[in-house]
Amino acid sequence: MAEQNNPTNPGAPAARPKVLPWLLIYVFGRFGIAALLVLILWQVGLGSFPGLLFGLLLSMPVSYLLLRPSRDRLTEALVARSDEKRAAKEDLRDRLSGGER
């Protein structure tokens, strides 16, 4: 994990990004884009079931393009959390085996 500057403590790693806010932004963004496209297709005159299917199908590439920043931040937060857990597990193994760091 790359160290970033922390304004309160220079040289210290930045705080780990939170996962939940970015997960909620991404999930609600996906649902919102899908609902908006379905409504647009229904207004254009595409029937209820075909409009739903085409709206869901079209929401995939649109979400991929529009939600890239939040998806990248979510991935960054998940990687940081995984790295922390891996380091904690290695530390616990070292302490249980009697090794010193």
Secondary structure, DSSP 8 states (H G I E B T S, - for coil): ------TTSTTS------HHHHHHHHHHHHHHHHHHHHHHHHHHT--HHHHHHHHHHHHHHHHHHHTHHHHHHHHHHHHHHHHHHHHHHHHHHHHHHT---
